[in-house]
Amino acid sequence: MIMQFRGDIADLTAGIACLSEDLGITLGEGGYTVTVIHRPGADLSLSFAGAAGTITYSEKCHFFRAFGLAVEHLLAGEQEFTLTEHPHFRMNGPMFDMSQGNAAFTVPTVKYILRRIALMGLNTFMLYCEDSFAVENQPYFGYMRARYTESEMRELDDYADALGIEMIPCIQTLAHLPDALRWECYDDIRDYAECLLVGEEKTYDFIRDLLTAAAKPFRTRKIHIGMDEAWTLGRGKYIDTFGYEEPWKIMEKHLSRVMEIVREMGLEPMMWDDMFFRTFGDGTYNQPTAEIPEETIRAVPPEMRCIYWDYYRMRQSDYEERIAQHRTLCENMIFAGAVWTWVGFSLAWNKTRITTDAALAACKKRGIRDVMLTVWGDNGTECLATTALIGCQLYAEHGYAETVDDEKLARRFRFCTGGHLEDFARLEDFDRNPLTQSLADHSSHNASKYLMWQDILTGLCDKNIEGYPLDKHYAALAEDMKAAMERGGAFADLFHFNYRAAHVLALKSQIGLRLTAAYRAGDREVLAYIADVELTDLRHRFAMLREVHRENWFALYKPLGWDVMDMRYGSMLARIDSAVWAVHRYLSGEVECMEELDVERLPYGGKDGPIRYLNFFGDIISPSRIAPKA
């Protein structure tokens, strides 16, 4: 397809060229001629009649969405059409976690995502970096972890700007810093394992270095300073140094000092607002009946943009109540939802869809103009982060319509990314299985993760899964993932990984139960078969999963961080070998019993039924001391 653009395009040419290459568009004369009109405050509109078209836009992101819509309709064979969309949000886009799951995108991956979300019409992008960026004067900040250099961030900012996307630095200036603060050189500024020591002068020299490094590469003066989930603020070194002080006073003191630096640097701050709630009452976040104390309200700096984050409510009315409460703190608040990708191998599409529809409908009704979606990578990032593009599409469609049309959502996702929505929705079945399918909300019950990593011989979760045909479920899911892989196009590698994961779970999910049952029944023939055939097969399946996972990882992420996954796969391969060896020792008579299989299986943590949010590898693999929060 040949296209030529005329009119108000001076600020669009670089982005047009970038997206045209992806879309197979040749720029030049002899095809479609598109007149571009920039009209501030106007709705997005486009019309085509034959070879002539017109696009009217207000913001750059609106133009790129319109460009994509035009190509989509032309490729569908439409020669005459008119479309108008009303942008509901001023700020709309994703924040990807680059720190908590050890997985930081490569520069090409970020550029790929920026092109995809530009076609969707999103205009904001954040990389959440706890210690994932280089900081002058702080050589141990992000040491041996994947981190971005100043030149990489500047390059990405230039690329995003060409596509009408504002990149906003997103860091932490209080808690959520366990990987940085682990080093002895930070002893003087550590309150407890992951929180900075408020009131220590060296802390604010450190924060100044962080803010300088984070802000310097970007055009925007906006900055996200974090400050969430400081669970035990003031109860570590702080209490030993300064004595006990009420948490809200410590928070107020710290925020005041950070704001001095922010103002001096001419930055426009935003922050998660949960600590304003956690420092009074019982410390619970998002209780709409809780009355906010006047001193808490006064602690919010007038120029601070507070972010209400919530991806748990299933009803619009719940979000409306909480929006009203959060506006007490900050009238010009921002809402942050999420695409559910952080509890294991699965995308929880149903939870993502319900919570997003409810939250963004509430935002539209209550006049919230600025929204974002978070993509967390807690504890390993087993769910490949590009899976979240389906959530980006959902936010984009909400951004340009009062309600989302399912058919249009699927069609737009197919055009903007090459993905099939139904395949991404099927990923939910890694955790929506016979164990959890009767639950009203299974999103926090991550069987795929604990079944993948639990030990074969000690099976800490085996008692909870007794009687459920999980092997058949995952075998069927593997076939679905294989079909998705074969039609996956740009996502073929992603679904190859998910096929391999389901293929492992089809055998591993219940092999511990079967091994224990055969041992206790004295069935030596079945024990030998499991050891010589099934465990050998499982080892091969794990090796193939590791290989495909590694290929996906190095295609998406920086190399540092893969070591964590190698350790997980390595431990599983070693434990499979040990299980085979242990069975052979028993069958040969070298030992009289297998002590691991003699131990009576108990429900995990003393609770029967599906296990909720068992997301730390160390808690899954062994009750012994092996870094339980890994």
NORJO-V642678 format. One record per run of one state. SS is the DSSP state (H for helix, E for strand, L for the rest). FROM is the first residue (numbers start at 0). TO is the last residue. If there is no record, write none. Layout:
ss:SS from:FROM to:TO
ss:SS from:FROM to:TO
//
This chain:
ss:L from:0 to:0
ss:E from:1 to:6
ss:L from:7 to:11
ss:H from:12 to:22
ss:L from:23 to:24
ss:E from:25 to:26
ss:L from:27 to:30
ss:E from:31 to:37
ss:L from:38 to:42
ss:E from:43 to:48
ss:L from:49 to:50
ss:E from:51 to:56
ss:L from:57 to:58
ss:H from:59 to:74
ss:L from:75 to:78
ss:E from:79 to:84
ss:L from:85 to:89
ss:E from:90 to:90
ss:L from:91 to:91
ss:E from:92 to:96
ss:L from:97 to:103
ss:E from:104 to:104
ss:L from:105 to:105
ss:H from:106 to:119
ss:L from:120 to:122
ss:E from:123 to:127
ss:L from:128 to:131
ss:E from:132 to:132
ss:L from:133 to:146
ss:E from:147 to:147
ss:L from:148 to:148
ss:H from:149 to:161
ss:L from:162 to:164
ss:E from:165 to:166
ss:L from:167 to:167
ss:E from:168 to:169
ss:L from:170 to:176
ss:H from:177 to:180
ss:L from:181 to:182
ss:H from:183 to:188
ss:E from:189 to:191
ss:L from:192 to:193
ss:E from:194 to:195
ss:L from:196 to:199
ss:H from:200 to:215
ss:L from:216 to:220
ss:E from:221 to:223
ss:L from:224 to:235
ss:H from:236 to:241
ss:L from:242 to:245
ss:H from:246 to:264
ss:L from:265 to:266
ss:E from:267 to:271
ss:L from:272 to:272
ss:H from:273 to:277
ss:L from:278 to:292
ss:H from:293 to:297
ss:L from:298 to:303
ss:E from:304 to:308
ss:L from:309 to:314
ss:H from:315 to:328
ss:L from:329 to:332
ss:E from:333 to:337
ss:L from:338 to:347
ss:H from:348 to:365
ss:L from:366 to:368
ss:E from:369 to:374
ss:L from:375 to:376
ss:H from:377 to:379
ss:L from:380 to:383
ss:H from:384 to:398
ss:L from:399 to:404
ss:H from:405 to:416
ss:L from:417 to:419
ss:H from:420 to:429
ss:L from:430 to:445
ss:H from:446 to:452
ss:L from:453 to:460
ss:H from:461 to:464
ss:L from:465 to:468
ss:H from:469 to:485
ss:L from:486 to:487
ss:H from:488 to:507
ss:L from:508 to:509
ss:H from:510 to:520
ss:L from:521 to:522
ss:H from:523 to:555
ss:E from:556 to:556
ss:L from:557 to:560
ss:H from:561 to:586
ss:L from:587 to:593
ss:H from:594 to:597
ss:L from:598 to:602
ss:H from:603 to:605
ss:L from:606 to:615
ss:H from:616 to:620
ss:L from:621 to:629
//
